Amino acid sequence: MFEPKLRREYEFYISQQAKSYGYRTLVSYNLQQASDLTVANLYSYFNIRNKSEDVAEEVTFN
């Protein structure tokens, strides 16, 4: 089970990333309704996606 503060941080991160990728349904209200496991999975998804894009940019610039 998440600490409430950590869950809010994850929800905020997910909603910001979702907005930048055009996922309109991943808004704060919907994330508050989601289970802890769903929030953790979405956080991991966006975190890994961002890291892979960072690596791709490094390879492109080098």
C-alpha positions in Angstrom: 0.0 0.0 0.0 1.3 3.5 -0.9 1.9 6.3 1.5 -0.7 8.9 0.5 2.1 11.5 -0.2 4.0 9.2 -2.5 0.8 8.2 -4.3 0.0 11.8 -4.9 3.5 12.4 -6.4 3.0 9.4 -8.7 -0.4 10.6 -9.7 1.0 14.0 -10.5 3.9 12.6 -12.5 1.5 10.3 -14.5 -0.9 13.1 -15.3 1.9 15.4 -16.5 3.4 12.7 -18.6 0.0 11.6 -20.0 -0.8 15.2 -20.9 2.5 15.5 -22.9 1.7 12.2 -24.8 -1.9 13.1 -25.4 -3.5 10.6 -23.1 -6.6 12.5 -22.1 -8.2 10.0 -19.7 -5.2 9.9 -17.3 -6.3 12.9 -15.3 -6.1 13.3 -11.6 -9.7 12.4 -11.0 -9.4 9.1 -12.8 -6.1 8.3 -11.2 -7.6 8.8 -7.7 -10.1 6.1 -8.6 -7.4 3.7 -9.7 -5.9 1.0 -7.6 -2.4 1.3 -6.1 -1.2 -1.4 -8.5 -2.5 0.5 -11.5 -0.8 3.7 -10.3 2.5 1.9 -9.8 2.3 0.3 -13.2 1.5 3.6 -15.0 4.4 5.3 -13.1 6.8 2.5 -14.2 5.5 2.7 -17.8 6.1 6.5 -18.1 9.4 6.3 -16.2 10.8 3.6 -18.5 9.5 5.4 -21.5 11.3 8.6 -20.5 14.5 6.8 -19.8 14.5 5.0 -23.1 13.9 8.3 -24.9 16.8 9.9 -23.1 19.1 7.1 -24.2 17.8 7.4 -27.8 18.6 11.2 -27.7 22.1 10.5 -26.4 22.8 8.0 -29.2 21.4 10.4 -31.8 23.6 13.3 -30.7 26.8 11.2 -30.4 
